Amino acid sequence: MISKDELKRQINEIRDKLEIEWRTLDQIFEKVKNKHIEIDEFKSRRDEFNQLVKTRISDALDKQKERDKLQESTRPKREVIKNLRLNIKEYAKHISELKDIRDGKHREAKGSRVGLKDNIAGSLTTLLNLELSLKDEITLFNMIFSSQERYQAKIQADDIHNQIQELYDALKQTERQVDEEEANINKIFQESQILHNESISKFKDKDDARENSNSLHQQVLSGYKEIKELRFQADEVKRTVTSLKNQLDDLHKKLRASDRKRKEMAHQEKLDTAKQKLKGEKKMDLNELRLLIESGTLKK
């Protein structure tokens, strides 16, 4: 019979595998979502080219001037981003330094606030309420002082952690500012690219635009093909998950059966012991008498 510890080991192993499969499934679904976003972008650009097939742009030179003006407007924004990234670097450096200090304090503390506080309180209670030898009192005092030092180290570690969190929040805020500025720049570049496309469309015929449209359409189709493959992978993972869950259920059943078997064996062992005492007319406790009565060996 498989031991209880082995069954638990197998159960934990299956759970670990399930966790990996769930993460894999999440990753696949994230890829599917991102692929849909990418396809939507391709569709949007494809539709723009289709529109170019129907229309011609008569103000190509004006559009180019507008495009250049837009691109020039990104110069101060890029300078802002440069300065923000320097701030991020400083935040990251400071955070790293504080983390080293905090981790050192954690190593000094070797425990949680609650645990250390309880240790101090318990030691003080023992010291105040029990009659101890001088040696034990000294030992207890040393333990209290040590716990207090560790408790203070833990408080310092927590304070430093709060500083780190504040710096991290500032860093994330700065990163969001960078993202916003970059988004603005990207938006400007997208607008300038549209202007550029509009300017050159005057000198190209609709077949050229159609070629671009077809290329994007192929990427859309390719994207849907990838999504189909990803969904197939997801189905494979789901089947694996189902199989692992079935294995887990079987192991749980075996574990419960193993527990029942052990209880039955323990019960039988106690009953056998009671019977031996009965034969030898030895003194039995109430539980042993109850077992003999329940088994029918003794009559009430």
Contacts in CASP RR format, 6 or more apart in sequence:
PFRMAT RR
TARGET T0000
AUTHOR 0000-0000-0000
METHOD contacts of the structure
MODEL  1
MISKDELKRQINEIRDKLEIEWRTLDQIFEKVKNKHIEIDEFKSRRDEFN
QLVKTRISDALDKQKERDKLQESTRPKREVIKNLRLNIKEYAKHISELKD
IRDGKHREAKGSRVGLKDNIAGSLTTLLNLELSLKDEITLFNMIFSSQER
YQAKIQADDIHNQIQELYDALKQTERQVDEEEANINKIFQESQILHNESI
SKFKDKDDARENSNSLHQQVLSGYKEIKELRFQADEVKRTVTSLKNQLDD
LHKKLRASDRKRKEMAHQEKLDTAKQKLKGEKKMDLNELRLLIESGTLKK
1 258 0 8 1.000
1 261 0 8 1.000
2 254 0 8 1.000
2 258 0 8 1.000
3 258 0 8 1.000
4 255 0 8 1.000
4 258 0 8 1.000
4 259 0 8 1.000
4 262 0 8 1.000
7 251 0 8 1.000
7 254 0 8 1.000
7 255 0 8 1.000
7 258 0 8 1.000
8 255 0 8 1.000
10 251 0 8 1.000
11 248 0 8 1.000
11 251 0 8 1.000
11 252 0 8 1.000
11 255 0 8 1.000
14 244 0 8 1.000
14 247 0 8 1.000
14 248 0 8 1.000
14 251 0 8 1.000
15 248 0 8 1.000
17 244 0 8 1.000
18 241 0 8 1.000
18 244 0 8 1.000
18 245 0 8 1.000
18 248 0 8 1.000
21 237 0 8 1.000
21 240 0 8 1.000
21 241 0 8 1.000
21 244 0 8 1.000
22 241 0 8 1.000
24 237 0 8 1.000
25 234 0 8 1.000
25 237 0 8 1.000
25 238 0 8 1.000
25 241 0 8 1.000
28 230 0 8 1.000
28 233 0 8 1.000
28 234 0 8 1.000
28 237 0 8 1.000
29 234 0 8 1.000
31 230 0 8 1.000
32 227 0 8 1.000
32 230 0 8 1.000
32 231 0 8 1.000
32 234 0 8 1.000
35 223 0 8 1.000
35 226 0 8 1.000
35 227 0 8 1.000
35 230 0 8 1.000
36 227 0 8 1.000
38 223 0 8 1.000
39 219 0 8 1.000
39 220 0 8 1.000
39 223 0 8 1.000
39 224 0 8 1.000
39 227 0 8 1.000
42 216 0 8 1.000
42 217 0 8 1.000
42 219 0 8 1.000
42 220 0 8 1.000
42 223 0 8 1.000
43 216 0 8 1.000
43 220 0 8 1.000
45 216 0 8 1.000
46 213 0 8 1.000
46 216 0 8 1.000
46 217 0 8 1.000
46 220 0 8 1.000
48 194 0 8 1.000
48 197 0 8 1.000
49 209 0 8 1.000
49 210 0 8 1.000
49 212 0 8 1.000
49 213 0 8 1.000
49 216 0 8 1.000
50 209 0 8 1.000
50 210 0 8 1.000
50 213 0 8 1.000
52 197 0 8 1.000
52 198 0 8 1.000
52 201 0 8 1.000
52 206 0 8 1.000
52 209 0 8 1.000
53 206 0 8 1.000
53 209 0 8 1.000
53 210 0 8 1.000
53 213 0 8 1.000
54 206 0 8 1.000
55 201 0 8 1.000
56 201 0 8 1.000
56 202 0 8 1.000
57 63 0 8 1.000
57 198 0 8 1.000
57 199 0 8 1.000
57 201 0 8 1.000
57 202 0 8 1.000
58 202 0 8 1.000
60 198 0 8 1.000
60 199 0 8 1.000
60 200 0 8 1.000
60 201 0 8 1.000
60 202 0 8 1.000
60 203 0 8 1.000
61 199 0 8 1.000
63 195 0 8 1.000
63 196 0 8 1.000
63 198 0 8 1.000
63 199 0 8 1.000
64 195 0 8 1.000
64 196 0 8 1.000
64 199 0 8 1.000
66 192 0 8 1.000
66 195 0 8 1.000
67 192 0 8 1.000
67 193 0 8 1.000
67 195 0 8 1.000
67 196 0 8 1.000
67 199 0 8 1.000
68 192 0 8 1.000
70 188 0 8 1.000
70 189 0 8 1.000
70 191 0 8 1.000
70 192 0 8 1.000
70 195 0 8 1.000
71 188 0 8 1.000
71 189 0 8 1.000
71 192 0 8 1.000
73 188 0 8 1.000
74 185 0 8 1.000
74 188 0 8 1.000
74 189 0 8 1.000
77 181 0 8 1.000
77 184 0 8 1.000
77 185 0 8 1.000
78 185 0 8 1.000
80 181 0 8 1.000
81 178 0 8 1.000
81 181 0 8 1.000
81 182 0 8 1.000
81 185 0 8 1.000
84 174 0 8 1.000
84 177 0 8 1.000
84 178 0 8 1.000
84 181 0 8 1.000
85 178 0 8 1.000
87 174 0 8 1.000
88 171 0 8 1.000
88 174 0 8 1.000
88 175 0 8 1.000
88 178 0 8 1.000
91 167 0 8 1.000
91 168 0 8 1.000
91 170 0 8 1.000
91 171 0 8 1.000
91 174 0 8 1.000
92 171 0 8 1.000
94 167 0 8 1.000
95 164 0 8 1.000
95 167 0 8 1.000
95 168 0 8 1.000
95 171 0 8 1.000
98 160 0 8 1.000
98 163 0 8 1.000
98 164 0 8 1.000
98 167 0 8 1.000
99 164 0 8 1.000
101 160 0 8 1.000
102 157 0 8 1.000
102 160 0 8 1.000
102 161 0 8 1.000
102 164 0 8 1.000
104 157 0 8 1.000
105 153 0 8 1.000
105 154 0 8 1.000
105 156 0 8 1.000
105 157 0 8 1.000
105 160 0 8 1.000
106 153 0 8 1.000
106 154 0 8 1.000
106 157 0 8 1.000
108 149 0 8 1.000
108 150 0 8 1.000
108 153 0 8 1.000
108 157 0 8 1.000
109 116 0 8 1.000
109 150 0 8 1.000
109 151 0 8 1.000
109 153 0 8 1.000
109 154 0 8 1.000
109 157 0 8 1.000
110 150 0 8 1.000
111 150 0 8 1.000
111 154 0 8 1.000
112 154 0 8 1.000
113 151 0 8 1.000
113 154 0 8 1.000
113 155 0 8 1.000
113 158 0 8 1.000
116 147 0 8 1.000
116 150 0 8 1.000
116 151 0 8 1.000
116 154 0 8 1.000
117 151 0 8 1.000
119 143 0 8 1.000
119 147 0 8 1.000
120 144 0 8 1.000
120 147 0 8 1.000
120 148 0 8 1.000
120 151 0 8 1.000
123 140 0 8 1.000
123 143 0 8 1.000
123 144 0 8 1.000
123 147 0 8 1.000
124 144 0 8 1.000
126 132 0 8 1.000
126 140 0 8 1.000
127 137 0 8 1.000
127 140 0 8 1.000
127 141 0 8 1.000
127 144 0 8 1.000
132 140 0 8 1.000
201 209 0 8 1.000
267 291 0 8 1.000
270 287 0 8 1.000
270 288 0 8 1.000
270 291 0 8 1.000
271 291 0 8 1.000
271 292 0 8 1.000
271 295 0 8 1.000
271 297 0 8 1.000
273 288 0 8 1.000
274 284 0 8 1.000
274 288 0 8 1.000
274 289 0 8 1.000
274 291 0 8 1.000
274 292 0 8 1.000
274 297 0 8 1.000
275 292 0 8 1.000
275 297 0 8 1.000
276 282 0 8 1.000
277 283 0 8 1.000
277 284 0 8 1.000
277 288 0 8 1.000
278 284 0 8 1.000
278 292 0 8 1.000
278 297 0 8 1.000
278 298 0 8 1.000
284 292 0 8 1.000
289 298 0 8 1.000
292 298 0 8 1.000
293 299 0 8 1.000
293 300 0 8 1.000
END
